[in-house]
Amino acid sequence: MLTTTPSPAQAFDETDGEIFTALKNARRRYVLDV
């Protein structure tokens, strides 16, 4: 993440990060509900 130039790999990493965050939040919500 040191490079400032947008690249397909960086865009994929950002999208993967968002998906991971969503999954982590969903898992936390599931654990709290149960």
N, C-alpha and C positions, 0 to 999 in steps of 0.2 A: 504494500500500500504506500510505498515511498514514491512511486511514479505518479505524476499528475496527468499523464496522457491516458485518455480512455481507451481501453482495449477490450476485445471480446472476452478475454479471460477475466479481466477486472469486472466487467459487467456481470459475468456469470457468477463471480465470487460474491458480488453485492446481492444478486438475486438469491443465491444459495444461502447467504446470511439472513436475508429476510425470511426465507422459508424456515430456516433453522429456528429463528426467533419465534415465529408463529407456532411451530411445533412445540417449542419449549414452553411458551405461554399456555398452549392448549393442554399440555401435560400437567403443568402446575395447576391449572384450573380443574382438571380432572382429579388430581390428587386432593385438592382442597374440597371438592364436592364429595369425594368418597372418604 
